[in-house]
Amino acid sequence: MKTFDLNDSTYDGGGNVNIFNGGEAGRADNCTVTLERTKQEDKENPNSPDYKLIFKDQSGAEANLGFWYPKENDTDENIIRFLKKLKHIAHVFCGADAQLPKGNPKAILDGVMKMCKDTGMQLPVRVFVNYGTNGYEKKYLTVRSFVPFIESMAVPVEETRLKATSIENMTRPEAEETSGSVASTTSGDDDWD
C-alpha cells in the first residue's frame, strides 16, 4: 500500500484560486480555447466527455464545455440541439461558409472537432457563462448550454449576440440555510485512548 505524508505542501489548500470571469455571469472577453479528446481506453470515469472545449479567461481561470457521443436512445430534440452547438462552434473557428461533415451524429462530432483542431483555434473568443437556467440552477458558472455561446472577438461588441436571456440564471444561487442542528458523529465504538 502507498504511503503519504500530510506534512508535505502538496496537500495544502489552494490559496488564490482564479474564478472564471471573476464569478460574473455574462460575456467573458478575450478567452483562449483548447480542445481535448478523451479516448475510450483512457477514460478513468466512464461519464467523462468524449471531447472538451476548455475556455481560459485573461486571469488564467478555466470553464469547459463537454461533448459526448449521442446515445441510441437520445431524442430527436436532443440530437438537433447537439448538432446546432457543433455547427455554431464550426462557424466560429472554420468560417460561416465551411463545408461541414455529414453522416451520423458521432461522425459529425468527430469531423467538426477535427476541423476546429486543424484551424489551430488561435483566435481569441467571447464566451457566455451563466449559473444555469431557470429550474436548472448551477452552483458554479457554466458555459451557456444553448446557441449562441461563443463568438470571435472580431465581432464588434455592439453587434454581439451573446446577451442574457430571460431563461438564464445570472446570479449565483444562495446556499440553503440549515436548521443549525448538527448530527452527532460520535459512537461508543471509537477508541481514542
Order of alpha helices (4+ residues) and beta strands (2+ residues): beta-beta-beta-alpha-alpha-beta-beta-beta
